[in-house]
Amino acid sequence: MKAEQQYIDLFQQHEVLIDQQSSEVMNALRKDAFTEFKLRGFPSKKTEEYRYTDVDKLFRPNYGVNLKRMERLINPYEIFKCDVPRMRTALYFVVNDSFYTACPTSALLPEGVLLGSLKEFSSARPELIRKYYGQLADSSKDSITALNTCLAQDGFLLYVPKNRMVDKPIQLVNILRSDCDLMANRRILVILEEGARAQLLVCDHAMDKVNFLTTQVVEVFVGEHASLDFYELEATHTKTVRFSNLYADQAADSKLLLNGMTLQNGTTRNMTQVSLSGKGSEVNLCGMAIADKNEQVDNHTLIDHLTTDCTSNELFKYVLDDRAIGAFAGKILVREGAQRTVSQETNKNLCVTKEARMYTQPMLEIYADDVKCAHGSTVGQLDESALFYMQQRGIPRQEARMLLMFAFVNEVIDTIALDALKERLHVLVEKRFRGQLDQCDGCAICKK
């Protein structure tokens, strides 16, 4: 039996229950998404976009799914102590795939800003959510998006109305918590209207050492003259599998910073698609992956220049140790008529051992003649002459290796606009290279 059959059976047997525990707006897209998923099934490795990720194998195990929305008896505000020092974020949680509503956060949000459970706001403000939900995430074009749309019952919403500014950075922590193998399906919807500004940090953590499978679909709308900084940080463990699809659309003169960092994981497959729909829009898309053991990180990106005078900068860096596998496929598409496009795509990779593998494919597809576009990719190993130089000056070889790897990824960390977060990432990356990322004072997650 193919892996998708168990999910087809799951939806057919429990469709009513899934609907009962969600909202009408989210339910409205399920049937069409299920039809697409049933028709397409999971992509094979013959599909170019999933060439390096064995989807069937990863979805084949029998995971539990919390369709009844049974509450986990934990208070994440008591067990999670890994807040970013000096950043003073407004802190919120999603436990598995349900927004944690018992929120003591006292952050005062500007008038009209909505932040919280996607399910609850879909019921309270259906006309608003219906306008955006599922409009970018097309189930007919991707099976993981289709499956997520079938099964997701809740998630996170951030809505910032016209000309409102959220001064305090928002931190959303996704906590995986279960006593048995579990599948979680969550949605994130971010809407910034004209002139709005916000900064959002999304962190993934696993509290238990069971097998977790996560599907996540993120939709981001950035209005005219709006500005959004969106950071993602994955720090789970080797028994987690994560599939995340992010879709973003930018209106005229908008600015978007996307920075996705994988510090610790099992298997991760991220897809990012950005549409520069409005004249003068700008996106900075950055990513960093640090992997060892048998970990795997696969990033697939598309930046679509649809109109004139838009700018895109893309930078991804990987450090692969032991038998880790990395994959990067980044495409810049410049449509006909998208004149005066400026685009730069760079992918640099460091394979620390001979057993590590990196597959890279930067691409440019241009249908306009007045453009400035460039792309490049490198795969290499640590500079032995630099290691020798540092050892000659009394630095132990292991410490020298760590310093060189840290310097290599520092360019990605420096794209972070929040100084406190940048400093925190410097600490976390150093701990990761030293094998100490799990050692954190006072956090119940790290003590597991």
Helices and strands as residue ranges (DSSP letters): H 4-20, H 24-27, H 30-40, G 48-50, H 55-59, E 64-65, H 76-79, E 90-95, E 98-99, E 114-117, H 118-124, H 126-132, H 143-151, E 155-160, E 170-176, E 182-192, E 197-206, E 212-222, E 227-235, E 240-250, E 255-264, E 267-276, E 282-291, E 296-305, E 311-320, E 325-334, E 341-351, E 357-366, E 371-380, H 384-392, H 397-413, H 419-433
